[in-house]
Amino acid sequence: MTSSGAFHDRDALPNDSGIEGVQTFPDRTVYHDHVKVVEEPVEEIPPAFGAHLAAWQNCGIYDQPIGLGNALHSLEHGAVWVTYPSDLPIDQVEALRATVRGNDFVLMSPYPQQTKPVILTAWTVQLVIESLPDDRIAKFIEYYSEGPQNPEPGASCQGAIGTPIE
């Protein structure tokens, strides 16, 4: 932390997870960079860090898209965000739900712009899944949920906004 209270940029973490395909990014945001508006990106892949809203998204499974600014705040708290395209076949959505269910620091929701079957995102970390099933999903959740990339260890993933369906 600098003398002004702002955090320095962080270099990308090495992929020490042992999970093939994990991509890590340098953190160029200021932690606690809470803003009043977060513009929804047009990109098909959710961002892995950035300015975010003051309220985080309660972790759990959602069947509708959730706000990017809230989801990013949850990532800052150590959550993993599992996203899928709105037209993913229901049997694949159900299989994802079964994998995610019971994990206290996981968000799952559709991401309408997404074209890949599944994207797993943690703060400054991401894994794109090209086809299902893929055993890397559970490994990513296990390793990165409250994992080494978490800039706010001990922060909650409940008590804010959103009511998950489970």
Summary of the structure (lengths in Angstrom):
residues: 166
radius of gyration: 14.9
end to end distance: 37.7
largest distance: 52.1
contacts: 495
relative contact order: 0.23
helix: 17%
strand: 19%
